[in-house]
Structures are given as C-alpha cells and as structure tokens.
Amino acid sequence: MKIDFKITKDDYISFNLHHLENSKSQKSTFNILRYAVPIILSIPIYFTGTGIFNQPSIYWIIVAIVFLVIWILTYPKQYKKLVAKETDKLIS
C-alpha cells in the first residue's frame, strides 16, 4: 500500500500554530510575553509621565493600565500573525 500526500504552505503554518498552542514551553513563553512584558513596560510609562512631564499621577496610572489592557487583549492575535508570517518567510 502506498500513500501519496503533499504538505502545503498552509498546512505547515497550521501545524506550527497548533504546536505553539499545545507546547508547554511555548505556552510559558507566550504567557510571559503576554503578561510580564506589559507590566514591566507600564512602570516606565508611569514614571516617565509623572517624573519628566510633571503631570498628575492618576493620569499616568490610567494610561499605563490602558496600555496594559490593550496589550493583553491584542497580543494573542499579533503573536499568531507574527508566527504565521515568520513561518511563511522561512519556507518561501
């Protein structure tokens, strides 16, 4: 018995995305990038606004929180697009 098949570019990209969603190490990297990075970047946003621009701290707390929420909500889609783009570039 002989099985003949072809792997398309979309199949390869889908496999990589599936692997990223189910790999334990990739999940931890994804979660660090999704949650830790915006928290780390929110701190300089706050201190830059209050220290350098001498503006009210409540304003910069709100700006930092908005940045954090937007990052956390939009990062999964951005990450998947980046992986698909890099995989496509790799096999092209």
N, C-alpha and C positions, 0 to 999 in steps of 0.2 A: 504494500500500500504506500502510495506517495502523496504527500500533502504539499500543495503549492500555495504560497501566500506572498503577499507583498506588504511591507510596512510603509505607510505613507508618512509624510511630514506631520500631519495632524495626529496620527496615531502615536508618534514619538512624543509630541508635545503633550498629548493627553496622558501618556504614561508618566512623563516627568511630573506633571501636576498631581497625578494620583499618588505618586511616590512621595511628593512633598507633603501631601495632606495626611499620609499614613505612616511616615517615618518618625520614630520617636525623637531622633536627633534634630531633624528638620522642624518638628513641632516646637522644640525648645528654642531653637534659633529664631523661629518665626515669632514666638511669644516674647522673647527678649526684644526683638526689633519692634514689635507692636506696642509693648507696654513700657519697657525700660527707657528706650530712646526718647520718647516724648516727655517722660518725666524728667530725664536728665536735661533735655533742651528747654523745658519750661522754666527751670531755675535761672539760667542766664537771661531769658526773656524778662522775667520779673525784675532781676537786679539791674539789668540794663535800663529798663524803663524808669525804675524808681531812683537809681543812683546817678545815671548820666543825664537823663532827661528831667529829673526832679519833678515828676508827676505823681499824682496820688497813687498809693499802693493798691487800693481797691480796683482801680482801672487796670493795672497791670496783672493783678490776680485774675481778673476776668479774661484778659487777653491770653494769659498763659493757660487757663482752663479751657477756653475755646480752642486754642491750638491743640491741646491735649486730646480733646474730644474729637475734633476733626481728624487728627492723625489716627486715632484708634478706630474710628469708623471707616475711614477710606483706605487704610493700609492693606487689608486683605486683597482688595481688588487691584491695587497698584502692584502688590507683590506677585500676584498671578500673571498680570500683564508683563511684568519685567521678566519673570521666568519663561513665559512663552516667547517673548522677544529674543532673549538670550539663547534659548534652545533653537529657535529658528535660525538665528545668526550662526550658531555652532554647526548646524547640519547643512547650511547653504554654502 
